[in-house]
């Protein structure tokens, strides 16, 4: 289970990093899209987790 303060803390940290290093935003968005796509395919194809 994920601690409730982890998500807002990660969002805040990501926002600060993006403000300091704007080019990082491309990588964050790309990694997010890849992760969501892979998880969606795993769920769609019913591949059991290792």
mmCIF file of the N, C-alpha and C atoms, coordinates in Angstrom:
data_MODEL
# 
_entry.id   MODEL 
# 
loop_
_atom_site.group_PDB 
_atom_site.id 
_atom_site.type_symbol 
_atom_site.label_atom_id 
_atom_site.label_alt_id 
_atom_site.label_comp_id 
_atom_site.label_asym_id 
_atom_site.label_entity_id 
_atom_site.label_seq_id 
_atom_site.pdbx_PDB_ins_code 
_atom_site.Cartn_x 
_atom_site.Cartn_y 
_atom_site.Cartn_z 
_atom_site.occupancy 
_atom_site.B_iso_or_equiv 
_atom_site.pdbx_formal_charge 
_atom_site.auth_seq_id 
_atom_site.auth_comp_id 
_atom_site.auth_asym_id 
_atom_site.auth_atom_id 
_atom_site.pdbx_PDB_model_num 
ATOM 1   N N  . UNK A 1 1  ? 0.838  -1.182  0.000   1.00 0.00 ? 1  UNK A N  1 
ATOM 2   C CA . UNK A 1 1  ? 0.000  0.000   0.000   1.00 0.00 ? 1  UNK A CA 1 
ATOM 3   C C  . UNK A 1 1  ? 0.886  1.249   0.000   1.00 0.00 ? 1  UNK A C  1 
ATOM 4   N N  . UNK A 1 2  ? 0.459  2.241   -0.762  1.00 0.00 ? 2  UNK A N  1 
ATOM 5   C CA . UNK A 1 2  ? 1.221  3.481   -0.884  1.00 0.00 ? 2  UNK A CA 1 
ATOM 6   C C  . UNK A 1 2  ? 0.781  4.448   0.212   1.00 0.00 ? 2  UNK A C  1 
ATOM 7   N N  . UNK A 1 3  ? 1.767  5.035   0.887   1.00 0.00 ? 3  UNK A N  1 
ATOM 8   C CA . UNK A 1 3  ? 1.465  6.014   1.932   1.00 0.00 ? 3  UNK A CA 1 
ATOM 9   C C  . UNK A 1 3  ? 0.775  7.219   1.294   1.00 0.00 ? 3  UNK A C  1 
ATOM 10  N N  . UNK A 1 4  ? -0.284 7.756   1.923   1.00 0.00 ? 4  UNK A N  1 
ATOM 11  C CA . UNK A 1 4  ? -1.057 8.858   1.317   1.00 0.00 ? 4  UNK A CA 1 
ATOM 12  C C  . UNK A 1 4  ? -0.238 10.114  1.017   1.00 0.00 ? 4  UNK A C  1 
ATOM 13  N N  . UNK A 1 5  ? 0.827  10.370  1.752   1.00 0.00 ? 5  UNK A N  1 
ATOM 14  C CA . UNK A 1 5  ? 1.626  11.577  1.521   1.00 0.00 ? 5  UNK A CA 1 
ATOM 15  C C  . UNK A 1 5  ? 2.652  11.384  0.407   1.00 0.00 ? 5  UNK A C  1 
ATOM 16  N N  . UNK A 1 6  ? 2.808  10.176  -0.091  1.00 0.00 ? 6  UNK A N  1 
ATOM 17  C CA . UNK A 1 6  ? 3.829  9.912   -1.099  1.00 0.00 ? 6  UNK A CA 1 
ATOM 18  C C  . UNK A 1 6  ? 3.502  10.557  -2.447  1.00 0.00 ? 6  UNK A C  1 
ATOM 19  N N  . UNK A 1 7  ? 2.259  10.489  -2.878  1.00 0.00 ? 7  UNK A N  1 
ATOM 20  C CA . UNK A 1 7  ? 1.867  11.033  -4.186  1.00 0.00 ? 7  UNK A CA 1 
ATOM 21  C C  . UNK A 1 7  ? 2.028  12.555  -4.231  1.00 0.00 ? 7  UNK A C  1 
ATOM 22  N N  . UNK A 1 8  ? 1.459  13.312  -3.262  1.00 0.00 ? 8  UNK A N  1 
ATOM 23  C CA . UNK A 1 8  ? 1.672  14.759  -3.314  1.00 0.00 ? 8  UNK A CA 1 
ATOM 24  C C  . UNK A 1 8  ? 3.143  15.150  -3.153  1.00 0.00 ? 8  UNK A C  1 
ATOM 25  N N  . UNK A 1 9  ? 3.875  14.400  -2.357  1.00 0.00 ? 9  UNK A N  1 
ATOM 26  C CA . UNK A 1 9  ? 5.301  14.679  -2.195  1.00 0.00 ? 9  UNK A CA 1 
ATOM 27  C C  . UNK A 1 9  ? 6.059  14.458  -3.490  1.00 0.00 ? 9  UNK A C  1 
ATOM 28  N N  . UNK A 1 10 ? 5.733  13.390  -4.205  1.00 0.00 ? 10 UNK A N  1 
ATOM 29  C CA . UNK A 1 10 ? 6.375  13.123  -5.488  1.00 0.00 ? 10 UNK A CA 1 
ATOM 30  C C  . UNK A 1 10 ? 6.004  14.196  -6.507  1.00 0.00 ? 10 UNK A C  1 
ATOM 31  N N  . UNK A 1 11 ? 4.752  14.651  -6.483  1.00 0.00 ? 11 UNK A N  1 
ATOM 32  C CA . UNK A 1 11 ? 4.321  15.707  -7.402  1.00 0.00 ? 11 UNK A CA 1 
ATOM 33  C C  . UNK A 1 11 ? 5.065  17.010  -7.107  1.00 0.00 ? 11 UNK A C  1 
ATOM 34  N N  . UNK A 1 12 ? 5.213  17.337  -5.836  1.00 0.00 ? 12 UNK A N  1 
ATOM 35  C CA . UNK A 1 12 ? 5.925  18.554  -5.451  1.00 0.00 ? 12 UNK A CA 1 
ATOM 36  C C  . UNK A 1 12 ? 7.386  18.480  -5.869  1.00 0.00 ? 12 UNK A C  1 
ATOM 37  N N  . UNK A 1 13 ? 8.020  17.368  -5.593  1.00 0.00 ? 13 UNK A N  1 
ATOM 38  C CA . UNK A 1 13 ? 9.421  17.184  -5.975  1.00 0.00 ? 13 UNK A CA 1 
ATOM 39  C C  . UNK A 1 13 ? 9.589  17.258  -7.490  1.00 0.00 ? 13 UNK A C  1 
ATOM 40  N N  . UNK A 1 14 ? 8.690  16.624  -8.224  1.00 0.00 ? 14 UNK A N  1 
ATOM 41  C CA . UNK A 1 14 ? 8.756  16.673  -9.687  1.00 0.00 ? 14 UNK A CA 1 
ATOM 42  C C  . UNK A 1 14 ? 8.592  18.098  -10.189 1.00 0.00 ? 14 UNK A C  1 
ATOM 43  N N  . UNK A 1 15 ? 7.670  18.849  -9.598  1.00 0.00 ? 15 UNK A N  1 
ATOM 44  C CA . UNK A 1 15 ? 7.461  20.239  -9.998  1.00 0.00 ? 15 UNK A CA 1 
ATOM 45  C C  . UNK A 1 15 ? 8.691  21.089  -9.771  1.00 0.00 ? 15 UNK A C  1 
ATOM 46  N N  . UNK A 1 16 ? 9.345  20.896  -8.643  1.00 0.00 ? 16 UNK A N  1 
ATOM 47  C CA . UNK A 1 16 ? 10.563 21.656  -8.346  1.00 0.00 ? 16 UNK A CA 1 
ATOM 48  C C  . UNK A 1 16 ? 11.673 21.293  -9.328  1.00 0.00 ? 16 UNK A C  1 
ATOM 49  N N  . UNK A 1 17 ? 11.826 20.013  -9.614  1.00 0.00 ? 17 UNK A N  1 
ATOM 50  C CA . UNK A 1 17 ? 12.861 19.570  -10.563 1.00 0.00 ? 17 UNK A CA 1 
ATOM 51  C C  . UNK A 1 17 ? 12.589 20.152  -11.942 1.00 0.00 ? 17 UNK A C  1 
ATOM 52  N N  . UNK A 1 18 ? 11.312 20.170  -12.357 1.00 0.00 ? 18 UNK A N  1 
ATOM 53  C CA . UNK A 1 18 ? 10.960 20.718  -13.670 1.00 0.00 ? 18 UNK A CA 1 
ATOM 54  C C  . UNK A 1 18 ? 11.234 22.220  -13.720 1.00 0.00 ? 18 UNK A C  1 
ATOM 55  N N  . UNK A 1 19 ? 10.973 22.923  -12.619 1.00 0.00 ? 19 UNK A N  1 
ATOM 56  C CA . UNK A 1 19 ? 11.272 24.358  -12.594 1.00 0.00 ? 19 UNK A CA 1 
ATOM 57  C C  . UNK A 1 19 ? 12.768 24.626  -12.717 1.00 0.00 ? 19 UNK A C  1 
ATOM 58  N N  . UNK A 1 20 ? 13.581 23.786  -12.070 1.00 0.00 ? 20 UNK A N  1 
ATOM 59  C CA . UNK A 1 20 ? 15.029 23.980  -12.104 1.00 0.00 ? 20 UNK A CA 1 
ATOM 60  C C  . UNK A 1 20 ? 15.609 23.506  -13.439 1.00 0.00 ? 20 UNK A C  1 
ATOM 61  N N  . UNK A 1 21 ? 15.149 22.367  -13.916 1.00 0.00 ? 21 UNK A N  1 
ATOM 62  C CA . UNK A 1 21 ? 15.649 21.774  -15.162 1.00 0.00 ? 21 UNK A CA 1 
ATOM 63  C C  . UNK A 1 21 ? 14.477 21.527  -16.115 1.00 0.00 ? 21 UNK A C  1 
ATOM 64  N N  . UNK A 1 22 ? 14.043 22.535  -16.879 1.00 0.00 ? 22 UNK A N  1 
ATOM 65  C CA . UNK A 1 22 ? 12.861 22.371  -17.740 1.00 0.00 ? 22 UNK A CA 1 
ATOM 66  C C  . UNK A 1 22 ? 12.986 21.259  -18.779 1.00 0.00 ? 22 UNK A C  1 
ATOM 67  N N  . UNK A 1 23 ? 14.202 20.941  -19.199 1.00 0.00 ? 23 UNK A N  1 
ATOM 68  C CA . UNK A 1 23 ? 14.365 19.889  -20.213 1.00 0.00 ? 23 UNK A CA 1 
ATOM 69  C C  . UNK A 1 23 ? 14.033 18.511  -19.652 1.00 0.00 ? 23 UNK A C  1 
ATOM 70  N N  . UNK A 1 24 ? 14.010 18.371  -18.336 1.00 0.00 ? 24 UNK A N  1 
ATOM 71  C CA . UNK A 1 24 ? 13.685 17.093  -17.701 1.00 0.00 ? 24 UNK A CA 1 
ATOM 72  C C  . UNK A 1 24 ? 12.228 16.721  -17.955 1.00 0.00 ? 24 UNK A C  1 
ATOM 73  N N  . UNK A 1 25 ? 11.379 17.723  -18.212 1.00 0.00 ? 25 UNK A N  1 
ATOM 74  C CA . UNK A 1 25 ? 9.950  17.471  -18.416 1.00 0.00 ? 25 UNK A CA 1 
ATOM 75  C C  . UNK A 1 25 ? 9.728  16.475  -19.549 1.00 0.00 ? 25 UNK A C  1 
ATOM 76  N N  . UNK A 1 26 ? 10.497 16.571  -20.612 1.00 0.00 ? 26 UNK A N  1 
ATOM 77  C CA . UNK A 1 26 ? 10.342 15.637  -21.735 1.00 0.00 ? 26 UNK A CA 1 
ATOM 78  C C  . UNK A 1 26 ? 10.552 14.198  -21.277 1.00 0.00 ? 26 UNK A C  1 
ATOM 79  N N  . UNK A 1 27 ? 11.569 13.978  -20.463 1.00 0.00 ? 27 UNK A N  1 
ATOM 80  C CA . UNK A 1 27 ? 11.873 12.629  -20.002 1.00 0.00 ? 27 UNK A CA 1 
ATOM 81  C C  . UNK A 1 27 ? 10.811 12.126  -19.016 1.00 0.00 ? 27 UNK A C  1 
ATOM 82  N N  . UNK A 1 28 ? 10.336 12.999  -18.145 1.00 0.00 ? 28 UNK A N  1 
ATOM 83  C CA . UNK A 1 28 ? 9.310  12.600  -17.177 1.00 0.00 ? 28 UNK A CA 1 
ATOM 84  C C  . UNK A 1 28 ? 8.036  12.185  -17.903 1.00 0.00 ? 28 UNK A C  1 
ATOM 85  N N  . UNK A 1 29 ? 7.626  12.991  -18.880 1.00 0.00 ? 29 UNK A N  1 
ATOM 86  C CA . UNK A 1 29 ? 6.408  12.673  -19.631 1.00 0.00 ? 29 UNK A CA 1 
ATOM 87  C C  . UNK A 1 29 ? 6.594  11.383  -20.435 1.00 0.00 ? 29 UNK A C  1 
ATOM 88  N N  . UNK A 1 30 ? 7.752  11.228  -21.066 1.00 0.00 ? 30 UNK A N  1 
ATOM 89  C CA . UNK A 1 30 ? 8.006  10.018  -21.849 1.00 0.00 ? 30 UNK A CA 1 
ATOM 90  C C  . UNK A 1 30 ? 7.997  8.778   -20.964 1.00 0.00 ? 30 UNK A C  1 
ATOM 91  N N  . UNK A 1 31 ? 8.653  8.840   -19.812 1.00 0.00 ? 31 UNK A N  1 
ATOM 92  C CA . UNK A 1 31 ? 8.664  7.686   -18.907 1.00 0.00 ? 31 UNK A CA 1 
ATOM 93  C C  . UNK A 1 31 ? 7.266  7.370   -18.394 1.00 0.00 ? 31 UNK A C  1 
ATOM 94  N N  . UNK A 1 32 ? 6.481  8.403   -18.090 1.00 0.00 ? 32 UNK A N  1 
ATOM 95  C CA . UNK A 1 32 ? 5.112  8.196   -17.632 1.00 0.00 ? 32 UNK A CA 1 
ATOM 96  C C  . UNK A 1 32 ? 4.286  7.499   -18.714 1.00 0.00 ? 32 UNK A C  1 
ATOM 97  N N  . UNK A 1 33 ? 4.381  7.970   -19.942 1.00 0.00 ? 33 UNK A N  1 
ATOM 98  C CA . UNK A 1 33 ? 3.607  7.370   -21.022 1.00 0.00 ? 33 UNK A CA 1 
ATOM 99  C C  . UNK A 1 33 ? 4.026  5.931   -21.287 1.00 0.00 ? 33 UNK A C  1 
ATOM 100 N N  . UNK A 1 34 ? 5.323  5.666   -21.241 1.00 0.00 ? 34 UNK A N  1 
ATOM 101 C CA . UNK A 1 34 ? 5.803  4.295   -21.430 1.00 0.00 ? 34 UNK A CA 1 
ATOM 102 C C  . UNK A 1 34 ? 5.295  3.394   -20.312 1.00 0.00 ? 34 UNK A C  1 
ATOM 103 N N  . UNK A 1 35 ? 5.387  3.864   -19.078 1.00 0.00 ? 35 UNK A N  1 
ATOM 104 C CA . UNK A 1 35 ? 4.937  3.066   -17.939 1.00 0.00 ? 35 UNK A CA 1 
ATOM 105 C C  . UNK A 1 35 ? 3.438  2.774   -18.022 1.00 0.00 ? 35 UNK A C  1 
ATOM 106 N N  . UNK A 1 36 ? 2.635  3.786   -18.320 1.00 0.00 ? 36 UNK A N  1 
ATOM 107 C CA . UNK A 1 36 ? 1.195  3.587   -18.433 1.00 0.00 ? 36 UNK A CA 1 
ATOM 108 C C  . UNK A 1 36 ? 0.870  2.641   -19.585 1.00 0.00 ? 36 UNK A C  1 
ATOM 109 N N  . UNK A 1 37 ? 1.587  2.779   -20.695 1.00 0.00 ? 37 UNK A N  1 
ATOM 110 C CA . UNK A 1 37 ? 1.353  1.899   -21.830 1.00 0.00 ? 37 UNK A CA 1 
ATOM 111 C C  . UNK A 1 37 ? 1.689  0.449   -21.528 1.00 0.00 ? 37 UNK A C  1 
ATOM 112 N N  . UNK A 1 38 ? 2.835  0.227   -20.893 1.00 0.00 ? 38 UNK A N  1 
ATOM 113 C CA . UNK A 1 38 ? 3.240  -1.137  -20.550 1.00 0.00 ? 38 UNK A CA 1 
ATOM 114 C C  . UNK A 1 38 ? 2.262  -1.752  -19.552 1.00 0.00 ? 38 UNK A C  1 
ATOM 115 N N  . UNK A 1 39 ? 1.893  -0.993  -18.520 1.00 0.00 ? 39 UNK A N  1 
ATOM 116 C CA . UNK A 1 39 ? 0.939  -1.524  -17.542 1.00 0.00 ? 39 UNK A CA 1 
ATOM 117 C C  . UNK A 1 39 ? -0.414 -1.795  -18.176 1.00 0.00 ? 39 UNK A C  1 
ATOM 118 N N  . UNK A 1 40 ? -0.835 -0.939  -19.097 1.00 0.00 ? 40 UNK A N  1 
ATOM 119 C CA . UNK A 1 40 ? -2.099 -1.162  -19.792 1.00 0.00 ? 40 UNK A CA 1 
ATOM 120 C C  . UNK A 1 40 ? -2.052 -2.414  -20.648 1.00 0.00 ? 40 UNK A C  1 
ATOM 121 N N  . UNK A 1 41 ? -0.938 -2.639  -21.345 1.00 0.00 ? 41 UNK A N  1 
ATOM 122 C CA . UNK A 1 41 ? -0.817 -3.848  -22.158 1.00 0.00 ? 41 UNK A CA 1 
ATOM 123 C C  . UNK A 1 41 ? -0.771 -5.098  -21.289 1.00 0.00 ? 41 UNK A C  1 
ATOM 124 N N  . UNK A 1 42 ? -0.070 -5.025  -20.173 1.00 0.00 ? 42 UNK A N  1 
ATOM 125 C CA . UNK A 1 42 ? -0.015 -6.179  -19.264 1.00 0.00 ? 42 UNK A CA 1 
ATOM 126 C C  . UNK A 1 42 ? -1.409 -6.511  -18.768 1.00 0.00 ? 42 UNK A C  1 
ATOM 127 N N  . UNK A 1 43 ? -2.169 -5.490  -18.407 1.00 0.00 ? 43 UNK A N  1 
ATOM 128 C CA . UNK A 1 43 ? -3.536 -5.723  -17.927 1.00 0.00 ? 43 UNK A CA 1 
ATOM 129 C C  . UNK A 1 43 ? -4.417 -6.256  -19.062 1.00 0.00 ? 43 UNK A C  1 
ATOM 130 N N  . UNK A 1 44 ? -4.281 -5.689  -20.264 1.00 0.00 ? 44 UNK A N  1 
ATOM 131 C CA . UNK A 1 44 ? -5.110 -6.086  -21.396 1.00 0.00 ? 44 UNK A CA 1 
ATOM 132 C C  . UNK A 1 44 ? -4.798 -7.513  -21.832 1.00 0.00 ? 44 UNK A C  1 
ATOM 133 N N  . UNK A 1 45 ? -3.525 -7.881  -21.829 1.00 0.00 ? 45 UNK A N  1 
ATOM 134 C CA . UNK A 1 45 ? -3.115 -9.206  -22.279 1.00 0.00 ? 45 UNK A CA 1 
ATOM 135 C C  . UNK A 1 45 ? -3.145 -10.251 -21.167 1.00 0.00 ? 45 UNK A C  1 
ATOM 136 N N  . UNK A 1 46 ? -3.468 -9.805  -19.947 1.00 0.00 ? 46 UNK A N  1 
ATOM 137 C CA . UNK A 1 46 ? -3.540 -10.696 -18.782 1.00 0.00 ? 46 UNK A CA 1 
ATOM 138 C C  . UNK A 1 46 ? -2.243 -11.453 -18.554 1.00 0.00 ? 46 UNK A C  1 
ATOM 139 N N  . UNK A 1 47 ? -1.122 -10.747 -18.677 1.00 0.00 ? 47 UNK A N  1 
ATOM 140 C CA . UNK A 1 47 ? 0.177  -11.351 -18.432 1.00 0.00 ? 47 UNK A CA 1 
ATOM 141 C C  . UNK A 1 47 ? 0.386  -11.372 -16.915 1.00 0.00 ? 47 UNK A C  1 
ATOM 142 N N  . UNK A 1 48 ? 0.622  -12.537 -16.329 1.00 0.00 ? 48 UNK A N  1 
ATOM 143 C CA . UNK A 1 48 ? 0.816  -12.568 -14.869 1.00 0.00 ? 48 UNK A CA 1 
ATOM 144 C C  . UNK A 1 48 ? 2.123  -11.896 -14.475 1.00 0.00 ? 48 UNK A C  1 
ATOM 145 N N  . UNK A 1 49 ? 2.064  -11.209 -13.338 1.00 0.00 ? 49 UNK A N  1 
ATOM 146 C CA . UNK A 1 49 ? 3.263  -10.537 -12.815 1.00 0.00 ? 49 UNK A CA 1 
ATOM 147 C C  . UNK A 1 49 ? 4.278  -11.571 -12.366 1.00 0.00 ? 49 UNK A C  1 
ATOM 148 N N  . UNK A 1 50 ? 5.539  -11.257 -12.522 1.00 0.00 ? 50 UNK A N  1 
ATOM 149 C CA . UNK A 1 50 ? 6.611  -12.197 -12.160 1.00 0.00 ? 50 UNK A CA 1 
ATOM 150 C C  . UNK A 1 50 ? 6.718  -12.352 -10.670 1.00 0.00 ? 50 UNK A C  1 
# 
